Amino acid sequence: MLTVYQALVRVAGDVTTVQPSLSPERISVIVLFNAAAGQIVAARGITPDDPVILVGAIGRAALAGLLPKGQRWRLKARVRKRSSKYTFTAAKHPRKPQAYTLNFEALVNVTLDNTNSH
């Protein structure tokens, strides 16, 4: 899956190379995945007859399905909304690491088959 994602990110990079004024944030990963799946299912473009171009079928699908322009509203990673129910309460949470002990018993030569349970 990671290889597919990296390949699609490269396709997105090629799309932004062809159209330098295009923001990479407008390219939808979902559109890229769906276009790639469509290419695999249809088995098109495996052996191209024409010269290979920078933006193929997946890139054209990405350009056709661009996300709308606009700025994303983003908070800093460490800031929570005031209305969050997960606000930090200093008195209730320990600030030092806590030690935990785990006790377990290993079962040896035990079968978990239900046929012997009658």
C-alpha positions in Angstrom: 0.0 0.0 0.0 2.9 2.4 0.8 4.4 1.8 -2.6 1.1 2.7 -4.3 0.8 5.8 -2.2 4.3 6.9 -3.0 3.7 6.3 -6.8 0.5 8.4 -6.6 2.3 11.1 -4.8 4.8 11.2 -7.6 1.9 11.4 -10.1 0.6 14.4 -8.1 4.0 16.0 -8.3 4.1 15.5 -12.0 0.7 17.2 -12.3 1.9 20.2 -10.3 5.0 20.3 -12.6 2.8 20.5 -15.7 0.7 23.3 -14.1 3.0 25.3 -11.8 0.3 27.6 -10.6 -1.6 24.6 -9.2 -1.4 24.1 -5.4 -0.5 20.5 -4.4 -3.2 20.7 -1.7 -5.9 20.8 -4.3 -5.1 17.3 -5.6 -7.3 14.7 -4.1 -5.7 11.5 -2.9 -9.1 9.7 -3.2 -9.3 10.7 -6.9 -5.8 9.5 -7.5 -6.6 6.1 -5.8 -9.8 5.7 -7.8 -8.2 6.6 -11.1 -5.3 4.1 -10.4 -7.8 1.4 -9.5 -9.7 2.1 -12.7 -6.5 1.8 -14.7 -5.6 -1.5 -13.0 -9.1 -3.0 -13.5 -9.3 -2.0 -17.1 -5.6 -2.9 -17.7 -5.2 0.1 -19.9 -1.8 1.7 -20.4 0.2 -1.4 -19.6 2.0 -1.2 -23.0 1.6 2.3 -24.3 1.3 2.6 -28.1 2.0 6.3 -28.0 4.9 8.1 -26.5 4.7 8.3 -22.7 3.6 11.7 -21.5 4.2 13.2 -18.1 0.5 13.3 -17.1 -1.3 10.2 -18.1 -4.8 9.0 -17.3 -4.4 9.2 -13.6 -3.0 12.8 -13.8 -5.9 13.8 -16.1 -8.3 12.4 -13.5 -6.6 14.3 -10.8 -6.9 17.6 -12.8 -10.5 16.9 -13.5 -11.3 16.3 -9.8 -9.4 19.1 -8.1 -10.4 20.2 -4.7 -11.9 23.7 -4.4 -9.6 26.7 -3.7 -9.6 28.0 -0.2 -7.6 28.1 2.9 -7.8 25.3 5.4 -8.5 26.4 8.9 -5.8 24.8 11.0 -4.8 25.1 14.6 -1.4 24.4 15.9 -0.9 20.8 16.7 -0.8 21.4 20.5 -3.8 23.7 20.7 -7.2 22.3 21.5 -10.5 24.0 20.8 -12.0 25.6 23.9 -15.2 23.5 23.5 -13.2 20.3 23.6 -14.3 17.8 26.3 -10.7 16.7 26.6 -9.3 19.8 28.3 -6.2 19.3 30.5 -6.9 19.2 34.2 -3.6 19.5 36.1 -4.9 18.2 39.4 -6.2 14.9 38.1 -3.3 13.6 36.0 0.1 12.6 37.3 3.1 14.5 35.8 5.7 11.7 36.6 6.1 8.4 34.8 4.4 5.5 36.6 5.7 2.0 37.0 3.4 -0.9 36.1 3.8 -4.6 36.8 2.4 -7.2 34.5 1.8 -10.7 35.8 1.0 -13.5 33.5 1.0 -17.3 33.5 2.0 -19.3 30.4 -0.2 -22.3 29.6 1.9 -25.1 28.2 0.4 -28.1 26.4 -3.1 -26.9 26.6 -5.5 -27.4 23.7 -8.2 -24.9 23.0 -10.3 -27.2 21.0 -14.0 -27.3 22.0 -14.5 -30.9 21.1 -13.2 -32.1 24.5 -15.4 -29.8 26.6 -18.4 -32.2 26.9 
